Amino acid sequence: MDKKERIVFILGAGFSAPAKLPIQDRILQEMIKKPAADFLTYTPEPESTKFLKSYITVGLFLLQNYTAFDCAEYNESFEELELKSKYTKLDISVLSEDTEKNELLILREKIRDSLEKSKIHVSLEDVFTSFDKTYQSREYFHRYSSQYVDEIKESITRLFVYYFSKRCKNHTYVESDYLSFFSYLKNHATNSAIISTNWDVLTETYLEKQKLVYDLSLNDTYYTKDGLVTSKSRKTIKLIKIHGSINWFRCLNCGKINIVNSENCGNYLFDDKSQETCKSCRITKNADFLLQSQIITPTMMKSLNSQLYTNLWSSARETLLKADHVYFVGYSLPIADFDFRYLLHQSISDKAKIDVILYHDDDPKQTKKTNLKDLLPEKRYHDLFAKNQIEFHYDGFGAFFKKQINNLS
């Protein structure tokens, strides 16, 4: 392979599969998963009052709108707890901190159990599209005002951050599939870039552990980062996260992006001991949601007009225009990603070589039925890149890049 060949790796949800990260549609299953039965050896992760309130807010919304369960009693209990908490903050001794947390824990478990028994399988894309439509039109969604719908959306987003961060934190970062990929990347560090559609922090954490320098392609004037070390050396790998990241938070006061340590991002917004504080303007507010999670949620009405995403998508376009070889890793080219599909179609040269690396389940050879074959990724790739040379690989990215390393040696 020509060392000067400009390479772009595009990472999809399948890239996170070996780390067993919950894909978007399975986040709800993480919420309603039953605690370990062996309570003698099981030590649950401590849950803050802020986390419990977000969980209950989301759980009540889902029960009310996507199941047949009558949760009037739960709503009443939560409203009473919120009222008691309000009086306590006004120095009227109504509810101790421990009592409030215990009552929230009991209510949370009732809601979790009810969600489990209801066998809820709602599409999160439907939920978030409804949120966005309600907020843009300033209408009511059932009994919820557009303002309250926005609060529910932020609570769900924060739960996304929590569950993704929890899984990333438990990952050992010695998984052979990833080591093969990053070993191959290290051999091409001077001419490679990564475009990721994922929110998780697996990629940057592996880059750091492999001593690979990366640039997030953000404008230095509008973000701050814990322990930031900037480098523009020839071996700096461009990492463009076009859908945001679980450790990015935008201050609603000054607009700056706070990038926090990846190990702490799950609890960053749920810390009972500290108020939300912007690292840039240093403002601290008692009000909820000073810092807004910067991830593009699954919706048919994606908003890409902010300064952050305008910058990221422009950088992705510039990177793709220069690409000689594009590797799609664990990305199925879903129809719902029409904005990104358009960017890919407009930016990737007809002369660029394309390798698509997926898993056995995506292989059209597994079925003889034409209608089923047409639903698999291979047809979407051929339709979008009709003029390109495309090769498909269905053994997973670990096996693929291990083979490439062997060929290099």
C-alpha positions as a printed NumPy array, in Angstrom:
array([[  0.   ,   0.   ,   0.   ],
       [  1.209,   3.481,  -0.897],
       [  2.186,   5.211,   2.333],
       [  1.137,   8.562,   0.835],
       [ -2.388,   7.361,   0.199],
       [ -4.778,   9.534,   2.227],
       [ -6.99 ,   7.283,   4.322],
       [-10.252,   8.012,   6.136],
       [-11.822,   5.563,   8.604],
       [-15.562,   6.025,   9.147],
       [-16.709,   4.37 ,  12.365],
       [-20.306,   3.273,  12.954],
       [-22.178,   1.592,  15.798],
       [-20.607,  -1.773,  14.915],
       [-17.228,  -0.4  ,  15.963],
       [-18.523,  -0.247,  19.552],
       [-19.888,  -3.82 ,  19.476],
       [-16.812,  -5.646,  20.905],
       [-16.957,  -3.322,  23.943],
       [-20.61 ,  -4.35 ,  24.431],
       [-21.755,  -0.747,  24.486],
       [-25.537,  -0.358,  24.344],
       [-26.661,   0.755,  20.895],
       [-29.26 ,   3.519,  20.857],
       [-32.274,   1.213,  20.627],
       [-31.082,  -0.771,  23.645],
       [-30.601,   2.147,  26.014],
       [-34.094,   1.545,  27.405],
       [-33.155,  -2.048,  28.135],
       [-30.234,  -0.733,  30.19 ],
       [-32.706,   1.38 ,  32.162],
       [-35.071,  -1.463,  32.984],
       [-32.457,  -4.193,  33.507],
       [-32.993,  -5.927,  36.826],
       [-30.239,  -5.585,  39.467],
       [-28.1  ,  -8.671,  40.134],
       [-29.969, -11.276,  42.167],
       [-27.004, -12.11 ,  44.398],
       [-27.28 ,  -9.13 ,  46.717],
       [-24.65 , -10.567,  49.094],
       [-21.855, -10.122,  46.545],
       [-23.431,  -7.436,  44.338],
       [-22.335,  -3.878,  45.058],
       [-24.525,  -1.459,  43.083],
       [-23.014,   1.738,  41.753],
       [-24.136,   4.639,  43.975],
       [-26.918,   6.66 ,  42.39 ],
       [-27.276,  10.348,  43.18 ],
       [-30.516,  12.181,  43.902],
       [-30.077,  14.055,  40.612],
       [-29.775,  10.77 ,  38.734],
       [-32.834,   9.277,  40.44 ],
       [-34.95 ,  12.318,  39.575],
       [-33.912,  12.161,  35.924],
       [-34.63 ,   8.43 ,  35.819],
       [-38.078,   8.879,  37.385],
       [-38.937,  11.779,  35.05 ],
       [-38.079,   9.668,  31.996],
       [-39.691,   6.507,  33.38 ],
       [-42.985,   8.258,  34.115],
       [-43.019,   9.788,  30.63 ],
       [-42.485,   6.383,  28.985],
       [-45.117,   4.637,  31.136],
       [-47.643,   7.399,  30.508],
       [-47.228,   7.581,  26.729],
       [-45.939,   4.229,  25.483],
       [-47.608,   1.629,  27.725],
       [-51.127,   0.887,  28.959],
       [-50.001,   1.205,  32.573],
       [-51.868,   3.649,  34.822],
       [-49.089,   5.559,  36.605],
       [-51.259,   8.213,  38.293],
       [-50.136,   6.977,  41.729],
       [-46.46 ,   7.257,  40.754],
       [-47.001,  10.767,  39.37 ],
       [-48.666,  11.83 ,  42.596],
       [-45.862,  10.365,  44.729],
       [-43.198,  12.127,  42.664],
       [-45.035,  15.459,  42.809],
       [-45.292,  15.154,  46.605],
       [-41.572,  14.409,  46.88 ],
       [-40.716,  17.386,  44.66 ],
       [-42.929,  19.631,  46.784],
       [-41.327,  18.422,  50.024],
       [-37.876,  18.927,  48.507],
       [-38.801,  22.487,  47.561],
       [-39.883,  23.287,  51.124],
       [-36.687,  21.729,  52.497],
       [-34.591,  24.041,  50.301],
       [-36.526,  26.962,  51.766],
       [-35.242,  25.919,  55.218],
       [-38.601,  24.444,  56.212],
       [-37.679,  21.113,  57.786],
       [-39.873,  18.65 ,  55.915],
       [-37.605,  15.997,  54.425],
       [-34.113,  14.872,  55.373],
       [-31.626,  14.151,  52.588],
       [-31.495,  10.433,  53.428],
       [-35.281,  10.144,  53.611],
       [-35.701,  11.864,  50.24 ],
       [-33.165,   9.568,  48.602],
       [-34.72 ,   6.423,  50.099],
       [-38.174,   7.419,  48.873],
       [-36.779,   8.184,  45.421],
       [-35.033,   4.786,  45.343],
       [-38.292,   3.003,  46.217],
       [-40.208,   4.934,  43.545],
       [-37.454,   4.361,  40.964],
       [-37.61 ,   0.595,  41.549],
       [-41.419,   0.58 ,  41.207],
       [-41.129,   2.411,  37.889],
       [-38.338,   0.129,  36.663],
       [-40.418,  -2.925,  37.547],
       [-43.487,  -1.496,  35.778],
       [-41.449,  -0.739,  32.634],
       [-40.115,  -4.3  ,  32.668],
       [-43.575,  -5.85 ,  33.07 ],
       [-44.981,  -3.611,  30.337],
       [-42.396,  -5.064,  27.896],
       [-41.798,  -1.609,  26.431],
       [-40.073,  -1.634,  23.033],
       [-40.647,   1.902,  21.783],
       [-38.354,   3.286,  19.08 ],
       [-36.218,   6.082,  20.489],
       [-36.192,   7.667,  17.043],
       [-39.991,   8.068,  17.325],
       [-39.676,   9.514,  20.833],
       [-37.034,  12.102,  19.94 ],
       [-38.729,  13.047,  16.67 ],
       [-41.897,  13.765,  18.67 ],
       [-39.843,  15.833,  21.123],
       [-38.256,  17.893,  18.364],
       [-41.534,  18.395,  16.502],
       [-43.262,  19.547,  19.715],
       [-40.471,  21.943,  20.622],
       [-40.183,  23.479,  17.143],
       [-43.939,  24.004,  16.773],
       [-44.348,  25.094,  20.436],
       [-47.299,  22.718,  20.707],
       [-48.356,  20.352,  23.495],
       [-47.388,  16.688,  23.311],
       [-50.331,  14.981,  25.004],
       [-50.388,  16.762,  28.352],
       [-46.809,  18.063,  28.206],
       [-45.865,  21.63 ,  27.252],
       [-43.022,  22.174,  24.772],
       [-40.87 ,  23.49 ,  27.64 ],
       [-41.441,  20.38 ,  29.774],
       [-40.874,  18.137,  26.746],
       [-37.473,  19.797,  26.332],
       [-36.701,  19.015,  29.998],
       [-37.673,  15.363,  29.49 ],
       [-35.475,  15.213,  26.382],
       [-32.513,  16.588,  28.349],
       [-33.133,  14.019,  31.112],
       [-33.093,  11.162,  28.581],
       [-29.933,  12.555,  27.003],
       [-28.242,  12.689,  30.399],
       [-29.202,   9.071,  31.022],
       [-27.614,   8.205,  27.653],
       [-24.403,   9.847,  28.835],
       [-24.563,   7.965,  32.136],
       [-25.082,   4.478,  30.67 ],
       [-22.554,   4.886,  27.846],
       [-19.975,   6.274,  30.258],
       [-20.564,   3.418,  32.716],
       [-19.85 ,   0.819,  30.021],
       [-16.793,   2.694,  28.729],
       [-15.445,   2.944,  32.274],
       [-15.762,  -0.825,  32.753],
       [-14.008,  -1.604,  29.466],
       [-10.47 ,  -2.994,  29.918],
       [ -9.026,  -1.383,  26.768],
       [ -7.127,  -4.534,  25.834],
       [ -9.749,  -5.987,  23.474],
       [ -7.901,  -7.655,  20.579],
       [-10.218,  -6.264,  17.866],
       [ -9.42 ,  -2.695,  18.886],
       [ -5.721,  -3.4  ,  19.34 ],
       [ -5.587,  -4.706,  15.753],
       [ -7.346,  -1.608,  14.441],
       [ -5.167,   0.864,  16.323],
       [ -2.018,  -1.057,  15.476],
       [ -2.92 ,  -0.7  ,  11.799],
       [ -3.765,   2.967,  12.347],
       [ -0.38 ,   3.56 ,  13.994],
       [  1.313,   2.399,  10.775],
       [ -0.618,   5.064,   8.841],
       [ -0.725,   7.863,  11.411],
       [  0.801,  10.45 ,   9.076],
       [ -1.9  ,  10.104,   6.419],
       [ -5.058,   9.034,   8.297],
       [ -8.195,  10.618,   9.726],
       [-11.173,   9.187,  11.615],
       [-14.798,  10.253,  11.255],
       [-16.952,   8.725,  13.98 ],
       [-20.749,   8.633,  14.181],
       [-20.535,   7.306,  17.759],
       [-20.961,   9.219,  21.038],
       [-18.78 ,   6.997,  23.194],
       [-15.194,   7.759,  24.208],
       [-13.678,   4.412,  23.191],
       [-11.766,   5.826,  20.233],
       [-10.034,   8.708,  22.019],
       [ -9.27 ,   6.567,  25.075],
       [ -7.632,   3.888,  22.913],
       [ -5.725,   6.604,  21.026],
       [ -4.419,   7.986,  24.32 ],
       [ -3.445,   4.549,  25.633],
       [ -1.675,   3.76 ,  22.35 ],
       [  0.232,   7.084,  22.621],
       [ -1.354,   8.362,  19.419],
       [ -1.887,  12.123,  19.219],
       [ -5.27 ,  13.284,  17.917],
       [ -7.043,  16.523,  17.074],
       [-10.819,  16.833,  17.626],
       [-11.178,  19.416,  14.843],
       [-12.836,  21.916,  17.17 ],
       [-12.391,  25.666,  17.124],
       [-10.023,  26.485,  20.025],
       [-11.951,  29.662,  20.842],
       [-15.112,  27.916,  21.958],
       [-14.103,  24.907,  23.991],
       [-12.139,  24.022,  27.123],
       [-10.76 ,  20.602,  28.033],
       [ -9.371,  18.98 ,  31.168],
       [ -5.587,  18.689,  30.868],
       [ -5.646,  19.873,  27.254],
       [ -2.416,  19.307,  25.338],
       [ -2.513,  20.674,  21.804],
       [ -0.308,  19.311,  19.076],
       [ -0.218,  19.835,  15.331],
       [  2.632,  17.445,  14.587],
       [  2.765,  15.516,  11.344],
       [  1.562,  12.417,  13.175],
       [ -1.546,  14.067,  14.633],
       [ -4.638,  12.03 ,  13.694],
       [ -7.776,  14.012,  12.954],
       [-10.746,  12.629,  14.945],
       [-14.084,  14.123,  13.887],
       [-17.106,  13.112,  16.005],
       [-19.946,  14.356,  13.811],
       [-22.711,  13.378,  16.26 ],
       [-21.014,  14.801,  19.347],
       [-19.626,  12.999,  22.367],
       [-20.77 ,  11.917,  25.811],
       [-18.043,  14.018,  27.452],
       [-18.927,  17.276,  25.656],
       [-21.187,  19.743,  27.492],
       [-22.22 ,  23.19 ,  26.245],
       [-22.629,  26.023,  28.739],
       [-25.994,  27.726,  28.193],
       [-24.53 ,  30.935,  29.633],
       [-21.392,  31.527,  27.518],
       [-21.821,  28.916,  24.789],
       [-18.426,  27.269,  25.322],
       [-18.009,  23.488,  25.107],
       [-16.732,  21.833,  28.301],
       [-14.814,  18.633,  27.475],
       [-14.4  ,  16.614,  30.649],
       [-12.249,  13.653,  31.6  ],
       [-13.788,  10.61 ,  29.903],
       [-13.724,   8.55 ,  33.124],
       [-15.819,  11.136,  34.973],
       [-18.314,  12.188,  32.315],
       [-21.052,   9.76 ,  33.42 ],
       [-21.366,  11.296,  36.868],
       [-20.419,  14.815,  35.81 ],
       [-24.034,  16.003,  35.576],
       [-25.321,  13.84 ,  38.436],
       [-23.04 ,  14.915,  41.28 ],
       [-25.12 ,  15.837,  44.353],
       [-22.09 ,  17.354,  46.08 ],
       [-21.438,  20.076,  43.522],
       [-23.434,  22.424,  41.343],
       [-23.015,  22.574,  37.597],
       [-20.171,  24.962,  36.841],
       [-18.802,  26.034,  33.467],
       [-15.01 ,  25.625,  33.222],
       [-14.794,  28.674,  30.981],
       [-17.045,  31.447,  32.344],
       [-16.961,  29.902,  35.854],
       [-20.637,  30.622,  36.399],
       [-22.513,  28.341,  38.784],
       [-26.292,  28.161,  38.764],
       [-28.791,  26.429,  41.002],
       [-31.149,  25.975,  38.074],
       [-31.17 ,  22.64 ,  36.287],
       [-29.425,  22.162,  32.965],
       [-26.743,  24.848,  32.918],
       [-24.59 ,  22.405,  30.94 ],
       [-26.237,  20.748,  27.969],
       [-25.044,  17.374,  26.663],
       [-23.659,  17.657,  23.144],
       [-24.856,  14.527,  21.374],
       [-27.164,  14.354,  18.37 ],
       [-29.992,  12.128,  19.524],
       [-31.732,   9.59 ,  17.245],
       [-34.352,  11.658,  15.421],
       [-35.671,  12.278,  11.905],
       [-35.274,  16.037,  12.557],
       [-31.539,  16.349,  13.241],
       [-30.405,  19.922,  13.909],
       [-26.889,  20.57 ,  12.612],
       [-26.99 ,  24.371,  12.591],
       [-25.02 ,  25.116,  15.755],
       [-21.475,  26.484,  15.601],
       [-20.134,  23.169,  16.928],
       [-21.714,  20.94 ,  14.275],
       [-21.167,  23.401,  11.424],
       [-17.463,  23.243,  12.253],
       [-17.371,  19.455,  12.592],
       [-19.287,  18.706,   9.404],
       [-17.21 ,  21.194,   7.419],
       [-14.078,  19.471,   8.68 ],
       [-15.544,  16.066,   7.723],
       [-16.343,  17.323,   4.223],
       [-12.828,  18.713,   3.748],
       [-11.303,  15.447,   4.985],
       [-13.436,  13.261,   2.697],
       [-12.723,  15.403,  -0.372],
       [ -9.019,  14.555,   0.014],
       [ -9.51 ,  10.815,   0.669],
       [ -7.964,   8.241,  -1.651],
       [ -9.157,   5.271,   0.404],
       [-12.184,   5.109,   2.717],
       [-12.782,   2.328,   5.245],
       [-16.34 ,   2.057,   6.589],
       [-15.997,   0.166,   9.874],
       [-19.187,  -1.187,  11.446],
       [-21.327,   1.376,   9.627],
       [-24.436,   0.049,   7.849],
       [-25.226,   3.296,   5.978],
       [-28.76 ,   3.552,   7.441],
       [-31.391,   5.436,   5.437],
       [-32.213,   7.564,   8.512],
       [-28.727,   9.135,   8.307],
       [-29.766,  11.106,   5.211],
       [-27.66 ,  14.178,   6.13 ],
       [-24.501,  12.102,   6.486],
       [-25.334,  10.025,   3.386],
       [-25.618,  13.262,   1.421],
       [-22.254,  14.448,   2.769],
       [-20.618,  11.132,   1.838],
       [-22.115,  11.14 ,  -1.655],
       [-21.04 ,  14.728,  -2.314],
       [-17.559,  14.466,  -0.829],
       [-16.089,  11.039,  -1.644],
       [-14.404,  11.015,  -5.037],
       [-15.506,   8.461,  -7.628],
       [-11.848,   7.399,  -7.799],
       [-11.588,   6.66 ,  -4.064],
       [-11.316,   2.985,  -3.121],
       [-13.889,   1.863,  -0.558],
       [-13.683,  -1.044,   1.895],
       [-16.81 ,  -1.847,   3.92 ],
       [-16.16 ,  -3.934,   7.042],
       [-19.239,  -5.432,   8.693],
       [-20.311,  -8.648,  10.455],
       [-21.771, -11.985,   9.331],
       [-25.341, -10.821,  10.005],
       [-24.955,  -8.177,   7.288],
       [-23.748, -10.6  ,   4.611],
       [-26.334, -10.933,   1.791],
       [-25.123, -14.502,   1.161],
       [-27.013, -15.569,   4.284],
       [-30.318, -15.407,   2.378],
       [-31.552, -16.3  ,  -1.113],
       [-34.541, -13.959,  -0.965],
       [-34.05 , -10.825,  -3.056],
       [-36.363,  -8.709,  -0.899],
       [-34.27 ,  -9.51 ,   2.189],
       [-30.971,  -8.922,   0.366],
       [-32.227,  -5.464,  -0.623],
       [-32.65 ,  -4.556,   3.062],
       [-28.994,  -5.256,   3.875],
       [-26.199,  -2.631,   3.769],
       [-24.489,  -3.913,   0.614],
       [-27.264,  -2.669,  -1.69 ],
       [-27.264,   0.773,  -0.02 ],
       [-23.516,   1.071,  -0.581],
       [-23.75 ,   0.05 ,  -4.239],
       [-26.611,   2.495,  -4.805],
       [-24.8  ,   5.442,  -3.182],
       [-21.328,   4.749,  -4.596],
       [-22.193,   3.265,  -7.985],
       [-18.956,   4.515,  -9.584],
       [-16.547,   3.446,  -6.866],
       [-14.522,   0.275,  -6.461],
       [-16.052,  -1.322,  -3.334],
       [-14.996,  -4.433,  -1.443],
       [-17.096,  -5.945,   1.35 ],
       [-15.741,  -7.898,   4.326],
       [-18.015,  -9.738,   6.781],
       [-15.669, -11.148,   9.436],
       [-15.651,  -8.071,  11.667],
       [-13.055,  -5.321,  11.859],
       [-10.714,  -7.164,  14.266],
       [-10.084, -10.013,  11.821],
       [ -9.856,  -7.609,   8.885],
       [ -7.203,  -5.325,  10.353],
       [ -5.235,  -8.227,  11.812],
       [ -4.998,  -9.594,   8.264],
       [ -3.888,  -6.179,   6.962],
       [ -1.135,  -5.999,   9.613],
       [  0.1  ,  -9.476,   8.619],
       [  0.195,  -8.366,   4.976],
       [  2.258,  -5.311,   5.906],
       [  4.806,  -7.406,   7.769]])
